């Protein structure tokens, strides 16, 4: 095969052979020209480190071998994402090579560059034969990160007898954000009171049977703590009190012991509370009247809770401006006896998640009556659970007439996802269009396609609208 036409400027004599010959003849003469031709030659180490910090760890290590100029780029990176499973997905036995690369990146020879963010994910790294060495490497890596002034640390440890938190973690005195994802970590957590600059703490998959001393030490010494997240933790008794600057509290998908309790008190700066997943047996809430955003996405308990457990959460939503409710909370809170004890006059954003299209859509009507100042309404139906079923004896069956007299005088924006032409779905759309006098936009994401969606659209557009400026929009997907 002829290849002359593949080489540009071949007629002018600019061939690869001539180029190599010229390089051999004047190697010293062209050295400076080649250095000037390299666009990265004049870049400082901080710029090269910023470039490789955007790459996965394996690609960043490969970039360090491009040339001598790139050799120290990884050690100058301000952020590192060291993930063993992602670096060697098909070769889990290369733990020694991974440890050497991580050590070179975290503990390079002087001068040391500052390290701002570090993520250590060591799933699969603690092998039975390599576990002792892995524990030593983990302690050395955290000590090196502490020496470089790391401020954001995200640590993922697998389930292993030797995968324990080393004392060098507490040496990271400059930490402002800490995430500990520990797979079924049964040992007591070390006191984090020495991390006095900590402002964000996230604990995931941690066992917290009796955590009063841990959180008391945390709140009393880490006075700058503003955000606390507990995710998939096993909790017995949770007492959260005495955090003067805590603004966000997130309790997500935790498992609770049989006699569990949540106590929230003495948090004057608390503004955002998110509570999802399983519920504790009892809730004690005091001085929680400054909340702006409340998310109650709790699930229906498997066993019947003793006492009015859900009613204990009513003080949380008293002054909230943004409210998100799960299907079970809507089902329980829609009873007139419960909602008569609290007025939601300050709620301006209301989001409701519904599982059943047939019975659940019109359950929002009692909520709208209790929220007369809502400006933004979001209704979402879970597609996989939206099948019609009969109501049992302890459930409330909503009728079309329950929407009469609903006042939504301030409602301006509505978004409805996966609504179809079922009776309660259409009645809810009709009810909102009929009573929202200042409505500006209604966005509907139907749960059907093709001809069914066209028929549903024609029926909706025929409804009477109280607002002359209301615009109804249909989207294909959420």
N, C-alpha and C positions, 0 to 999 in steps of 0.2 A: 504494500500500500504506500502511495506517495504522500509525504507529509510536509512538503515545502509550503503548501498553501496554508498550513496551520500556524506557521511562524510569522508574525507580523513584521513588516519592514525587511523582508528577506532580500529584496532587490537592492536595498541600500547597504547591505553587508552587515546588518545588525542581527547576527545569529548568535545562538547560545555558545557555539564553539569559539567565535571571536570574543565574546564577552568573557569566557573563562580564560582565554589566552591573555587578554588584556589585564585581567585580575592577577594572573601569575607574574606578569612582567612588572607591574607597578603596584605591588601589594602595599608597600609603605606609603606610597604617594596617595593612594585612594582610601586609606584607613579613615582619615578625617572626613572624607566625603561620605563614606558609608555611615559613619556615626551621625553626620548631619542629616542623612536621608532617613534614619530611623526616627519616626515621630515620637516615640516613647523615651528616647535616650535622654532628653532634657527634662522629663517629668520628675518631680520629687517622689520620694517613697510614699508620702501620704496620698498622692493621687493614684498611684498604682495600687495601693492598698484599698482605696475606695472602689476601684474597678473590680478587684477580685472578691470584695465583700459581697457583691451582687451575684456571685456564682455559687452553685452547690459546692460542697467541700471537696468532692473528688475532682471537679473541674478546676477549682482554685489551686489544688495541689499540682495538677497537670500544667496549669498556666505558669507556675513557678519554675518549671523546667524549660521554658521557651528559650531563655538566654540568661546570661549573668545579670543583666539589668533587672530581670523579673524574679531573681532568686529570693530576694527579701521582701517581695510584695505581700505575700501571705502573712508574714510577721507584722506588717504595718497596717493590716486591715482593721478598721474600727469596729467591725461586726463580724462574727463568725457563727456559722451554723454547722456544728459538728454532729452529724447523724451517722451512726455506724451502719444501721440497716439500709440507709439510702446510699452510702458510699460503696458498700460491697453487698448488693442484694443477691448476687449469684455466687459469691465466694465468702461465706461467713467465717471461714477459718483464717482469714487474713487479719487477725487481731493484732499481731505484732507490727505489721506495716501500718495499720491504722493508728496504733498507739504512737509510733514514731512520727507519723505525719502530724498528729494532734499536738505532740510535745514540741515539735519544731514550730508550729503555728502559735502556740500559747506561751512557750518559754524560750524565746529566741535569745541569742547573745545580745549584750548591750550594743547600742542604746535601745531602750524599750519605748515602743509607741503606745499611746493610750488605747485601751480597749473599752468600748462603750457597751456593746451588746454581745452576749454569749448565749448560745443554745447548745446544750449537751444532751443528746438523745442516745442512750446506750443500750437500747433493746438488742439482745443477742450478744452483747459484748462480755457479759459475765458468764462465760462458759465454766463448766465444772473444773476443768484443768487450768483455766486462765483466770479464775475468779480472784485469787489472791493478788496477782499482778494487776488485774483491773482495778481493784480497790486502791492499790498504791498509786496507780496512774490517776485515778479520780481525785485523790487528795492532792497530788502534785499539780494537776490542772487547775483546781480551784485556788490553790495557793498562788499560782502564777497569775491567774485572773485577778486575784485580790491585789497583787503587787502592781498590776497595770491599771488599777482603778476602775474595774468593771462596775457599771451602774444598773444594767438590766441583765438578769440571769434567769434562764429557763432551763430547768434540770429535770430530765426524765430518767428514772431508774427502773429497771425491770425487777421482777420478783426473784430474789436471790437471797440466800442467807448472808452473803458477804456484801450485798449491795446496800450499804448503810451510808447515812450522811456523815461525812468526815468533819472533824473539828475545823478544818480550813474553810468551811462554808461561813462560819461566823467571823472569819478574818476579812471578809468582803465588806468592809465598813462603809464603802461608798455606794452600796446598793440602794436604789430607789424603787426598783421593781423586781419582785421575786416570784417565780412560779415553780412549785414543787409538785411534779406528777410522779407519784410513787405507787407502783403496782402492788396493792395489798401490803403496804408497809405496816407491819404490826408493832414495831418498836416505838417507844414514845418519841415525839418530836423534840428536838433540842430547843431550849428557849431562845427565841429570836430577839430578845430585848437589846442585844448588843448592836443590832442593825438600826441605829437611831434615826437614820435618814430614810428609812423605808416608808414609801407612800402607797404602794400597791402590792398586795399579797394575794396569791392564788394557790390554794391547796386542792389537789385532785387525787382521788383514790387513796386517801389517808384514813387511818383508823383513829377515831377520836372518841373513845368511850367516856372518859371523864376529863374534859378539857378546860375546867375552870381555871386552874393554875396557869396553863399555857396562855390563854387569852387575857387573863389578868395581867400577866407579865408583859404581854405584847402591847396591850392598850396603855399601860402605865408608863412604859419606857419609849415606845415608838409613837410619840405624840403627833407625828406628821402623817400617820396612816390615814389615807383618804378613801381607799377602795379595798374591799375584802370579798373574796370569792371562794366558796366551798362547793366543789364539784365532785359528785360520785363518792362522797366520803361516807364512812360508816360512823354514825353519831349516836351517842347515848343521851347525854344532857348537854345542851349548848346554851351557855349564858354569855351574852354579849352586852357588856355594860361598861361605861366609863371611857368611851372613845370620843374625845371632844371634837375631832376634825373628820371623822368618818362620814363620807358623803354617799358612798355606794356600797350596798350589801347584796350579794348574789348567792342564793342557796339553791343549787341546781342538782336534781336527780340524786339526792342523797338517800341512803338506806338508814332506817331508824330502828332502834331496839324497841322492845315491846312497851316499856314504860319510858318513853322519850319526852323531852320537853325543850322548847325554845323560849328563852327569856331575852327580851330586847328592852333596854332601858338606858337612860343617861346618854343619849346621842343627839345633842341639839343640832348638829350640822347634817344629819341624815336627810338626804333628798331623794335617793333612788333605792327602791327595794324590789328585788326580783326573787320570787319564790316559786319554784317549779319542781315537778316530779312528785315523789311520795311526800306525805305529810307526817309531822310528828304527832304524838298522842295529845299534847297540850301546848298551848301558846299563851305566853304572858307578855303583853305588850303595854308599855307605859311610856308616856312622853314622846309619842311618835306622831305629832300633829304638824310636822313641817315637811312632810313628804310631797314631792312634786310628781314623781313617776312611780307607779306601783304595778307590778306584773304578778298576778296570781294565776299561774298556770299549773296548779296542782292537779293530780290525778285522783280518780275515785278510789278510796281505800278498799283493800280486799276484805277487811273485816270492819264491822260497824263500830265506829269510834264512840266511846262513852262520853256523854255530855255534849253540849253544843260547841264542838271543836271549831267549826268554821266561823261561828259567830264571834269567836275571840279575835278574829282577824279584821272585824269591821272597823275598829279604830284606825287601822292602817290606811284605809281608803277615805277617811273623813275629809281631808283637805287636799287630796291628790288632784293634780291637773291633767295627768296622763294615766289612763287606766287600761290594763289588758287583762282579760278574763278568759279562762279555759272553759271547755264545755261543761265540766262538772261544777265549776263555780257559778256559771250562768244558771245551771239547773237548780242549784240550791239557793242562790241569791235572788232568783226571780220570785220567790215566795213573798207575798206581801208582808207577812209577819216579820221577816228578816230585814227587808229594805225599809220598813217604816221607822227603824231606829237610827238611820243615818241618811243625811242629805248630801248629795254629791253636786253641790252648786258650783264648785270650782273646777269640775272636770270639763276640759275643753277638747281632749282627744280620747276617744273611746274605741278600743279594738276588741272584737269578740271572735272567738274561734268556736265553730259549731261542728258537731260530728254528724248529726242527723238532719237531713234536709227537710223531711216531712214534719217532724215535731219541733225541731229546734229553732227554725228561723224566726218565728214570731215570739220566741222567748225574750227577744231583745226589747220588745215594746215596754215591759215594766222597767227595764234599765233606762230607757230614754225618758220615761216619766220622772225618774229620780235624778236624771242628768239634764236639766233644762238648758244649760249653757254650752252644750256640746257643739263644737264647730267642725270637727273632723271625725268621721265615723268610718270604721273599717270592719267589714264582716267577711270572714273566711270560713269556708266549709271544707273539712278534710275529705278528699275524694274517696280514700280507701275505706272510711267508716261511715259514709253518707248513704246508708241504706235504711229504708223505712222499717220500723219495727213497732210493735205495740208497746204501750206504756205499762209498766208494772204498777203495783199498788202504791209504792212509795214515790213514784215519779209524778210530775205535774204534766198534764196534757194541755197544750196550748191551743186555743181556738182562734178563729179569725176575729171574733168580737173582742178579744183582749187588746187589740190595737186601737180601739176607739178612745178618743180623747187624748191621744199622745201629742205632746207639745214639743216641737223641735224648731223653735223660732229662730235660733242662732245657727242652725246647721248649714254649712256652706260647701263642704266637700264630702263625698261618699265614695267609698271603694268597696265593691262586692266581688269576691272571688269564688268561682265554682258554684255559682247560683244557676239553677235550672228552672224549668217551668212547672215544678211541683207546686202544689196549692199554697203552702206557706211561703215558698220562695217568691212567687209572683205577688202574693198579698203583701209581703214585706216591701217589695219594690213599689207597689201601688201606694202603700201607706206612707212611705217616705216622700214620694213625689207629691202626694196630696197635702201633706202637712208642713213640708219644708218651704217656707215662704221666701227665704233668702238664699236658696240653693243655687250654687254656681256650676258645679260639675258633679256628675255621677258617672263613675267608671265601673263597668261591669265586665267581668271575665267569666263568660259562660263555661259550663262544664261539658258542652256538646259541640259538635262540628257540623258543617255542611248544612243540610236542609233543616235540621232541628234548630240550629242556631239562628237561621234566617226566620223561622216561624217565631221563635222566642223574641227576636228583635222586633218583629212587627207588632207583637202583642204589647211589648213594653212601650213602644213609641206611641201607642194609642191611649196610654194612661193620661189622666188629667194631671197637669203640673200647676202647683200653686205659685211657683216662681216663673216669671216670664223669661228670665235670663238663664234658666237652667239648661245645661248642655249635657246630653247623654252620650257617652262614648263606650264603644265595645272594643275590647282587646282580645287578641287571640290567645295570649298566655299571660301568666302572672309575672 
